[in-house]
């Protein structure tokens, strides 16, 4: 879906970023910015900044940043067109009718119809549960100690005794057989025609993070197999990329998300006040689900069953979380099997204590590993220590590996030096972790020329956006080509062009980039911390030094490319002259 730049600008300008973000984050004004707790990662001290003048946000903690469109895209998981439409509706802006190809029209219309038929099916199940026909399902949920408000929150329902009832209802609402089948709500056979596989089951509507019903899970009443039955994958339902309960958990702001195995575990935990609970959808936890969680937290607490299968699933989940850059911890359910059973027997206060004491995932792995060895036998104990060493080799960062090495040595009463030698021996034999290198002195390594160049370029771009009048003063010396990083150069090109035309809008620049990481980096450029200087003379010297540094870095960059880039020659000749002139020029910042 495409909208013109003029329409996008109109929508953005009519949605002040402070007003929009305030609907999600509590902001307080300090100086020229608004500050709050970042909605994209867990923090206790506000590092999330919103700048009204620039119409941009930036988190100095996790690096999230962008304009009003990217905020809605990241928070609500909207596509860009969906964010434009939501903000247009908010501001009362009429969007033009888009011209689509027949294929795009067909696909978009089909998706909308799939959402509609699922929503209607959920409505049917919901009211059937509360009718005399649904008494068996309602009684089951009451026996599981679920209250009416909880049932309502999750839209719980019941599928009747016949697989034909749902089909007849949906046909009566105008949905064609092929759509009902494509939504995964029924199957066709020559003998019975179109019948729903969901019958005599308590129904759990599965919603995406925007609260749209995308599928169902059903728990059979009485004896029957399978015990739980889920919708098949459809154009709107991908089990690997969704999580049950995430539509509620993503706004819990608890600092972590609890990952469970089943629907009832999630519902019981939400009812007890732990609204950060989610569950995978009838499949093992996936890397795609981990990536989805990473949008909302950096810490995941595993609340899997305490039996052998649950422990195995937890070990697998820990590996996926680690590979995804998430911090995993394990909640101990013993002596009970799962969160639902734990809560019913010990209550939410006891569960809250278990959350506080959730075990570090590495130590959980070691504890499980220990159960395979006879610690009273020296040979078996040595093998256990060797396995610990292998796991320590998985840490690629020296500091992290050393910290865990010390902790494991203390916990299992192994001499740290002995364990370190064992780690080195294992690493040498397997080609694993690099040997731990202790610094020879307290001298910190110098930043690379590229890092220094990038810092100067960020400082200059931030300073110009804070004080646009300075552009005219550096224009004789600095051009967009002096910004040697590709992204920085694109930002400078657009920024300088806008300043030339007197239509400076930093938030527009973010929309130039399609990739989320580029948008974050572009936003960070405009939020670089400038030096805090009191006198005008100090500020002028600092500004002059930054401009000179950008020009010097540019000159050195193009000089190094003289042998391979013919166009660099012109930059070097012009750059040398400008550099010499700039070095002896005073730049006033009045």
C-alpha positions, 0 to 999 in steps of 0.5 A: 500500500502506497501513500504520497509523501504529501499525505504522510507529512500531513498525517505526521504533522497533525499527530504531535508525537508527545500527545501520541506517546503520552497515550502509552507512556507517562511523560514528564517535561524536563528542560526541552524534552519529555522523559518517561520509562521506555516501553520497549525495555525494562528500566527503573530510571527514565531514559526514554526521551521525546523531543517535541521540536524534532517530533522524534523519540529516542531511548538512551538505554536500548537505542529505540528511536524514530518518529510518530510512525515508527513508535506506533509500528514498534508498539502496536506491531503495525505495518507502515500503512497500518500506522499511517491509517491509525494516525490518520483516523486519530487526526481526522485525515481522509486518506485517498482511495488507493489503486491496487492491482487485482491480485493485491485487492484479492489478497487484502480482501481475503485476509479481511474476510478471514479475520471476519469469519474468525471473529464471528466464530468466536462470537458464536462460541462465546454465546454458546458457552453461556447458553444451556447447550454450553453448560458442560463447558461452563461447569468445567471452567468453573471447576478450574476456578475461573471467574466470569471476568476472566472468561470474558477477558479471554473470550472463552467459549464452547463448541456444541455437540455437532460439527455442523452447527458452526458451519450452519451458523457461519453460512447464515452470516453470509460466509461461503464454504471455501472461506470457512475451510480456508480459515481452518474452522471446518473440513470437507469430506464426501461422506459428511460434507463440510463439518467443523472439527471443533465440537464438544470442546471448550474454546480458546480464541487465539488473538494476535497482538492487535486483539484480532482472532486468528485461530482457536484452541479447543479442549475436549470435554470428557474422554476423547482425543486429542485432548487439545486441538488447535486450528491449522495454519492459515494465511493469518495464523502462523503458530511459530510467530504468535504467542497466546496471551501476548496481546495482554502481556505486552502491555503488562510492563512488569519487566519480564514475560513469563513463558508457559506451556498451556492456555490454562496456565496463562489464564490462571496466571492472569487471573491471579494478577500475573498478566505478563504470562504467555504460551506457545501454540501447540508447538515447541517454543521457536526462535520466531517467538523469541524474536517477538518477545524481544520487542517487549522485554529482555528477560523471559521467565520459564514456567514449564511443567516440573516433570521430565518433559517440562525440564527437557522443554525448558532446556531447549527454550533456554538455548533459543532465548540465549541465541536470541539475546534474551536473558532466561530464568526458570521458575521452580514449580516443585512440588507441583506440576504446573503454574495452574496447579501451583497457584491453586495449592499455594496461592499467588503470594507464593508464586510471586516469591518463586518469580523473585527466586527464579533460577539463572538459566545457566545454573538450571542447566548445570543442576539438571546436568548434575543429576546424571552423575554420581557425585560420590564417585571421583571419576563421575564427578570429574566428568561432571566438572568437564561438562561444566567446562564445556558449557563455560566455553559457550560464552564468547565474552571473556568477562561473562565467562569469567563471572560464571566461572567464579560463580560455578567454582564457588557453588560447586566448591571447585578451585577457580584456577583449576576450573579455569585450566580445565576450561582452557584445556577443553577450549584447546581440544575443541576449538571452543572459547578463546583463552581468557586474556587479562589486561596487562595494564589499566590503559583503555584501548583507543577508539578506531578512526572510524568510531571517532569520525562517526562520533564527530559526524553525529555531534555535528548533525545533532548540533545543527538540528538543535540550532538550524541557523548554524547551517549557513555558517558551516555551509562554505566548508561542509557538504553531505559528502563529508559524512563518510558513513552511508547512513550519515551521508543520506541523513546529511543530504536530506537535512541540508536540502531541507535547510536550504529550502527552509522546510526543516523537519527532522522527523521526516528523515526517519521515514526515508529508511525502511529498515528498522535498525536504520531508523533507530540509528538515524534517530540516535544521530539526532539525539547525541549528547552535546558537550555541556559548556557554560560560556559562549567562547567554550561553545564556539571552540567546541563547535569549531573543533567538531566541524574541523574534525568532520572535515579532517576525517573526510579529507583522510577518508578520500585521501586513502581512496585515491588509488582506487576511486578516481572521484576521490581526487576532486574531494581531496583537492577541495577538502585540503583547501577547505580544511586549511581555511577552516582551521584559521576561521572563527565560527560564531554561534550567535 
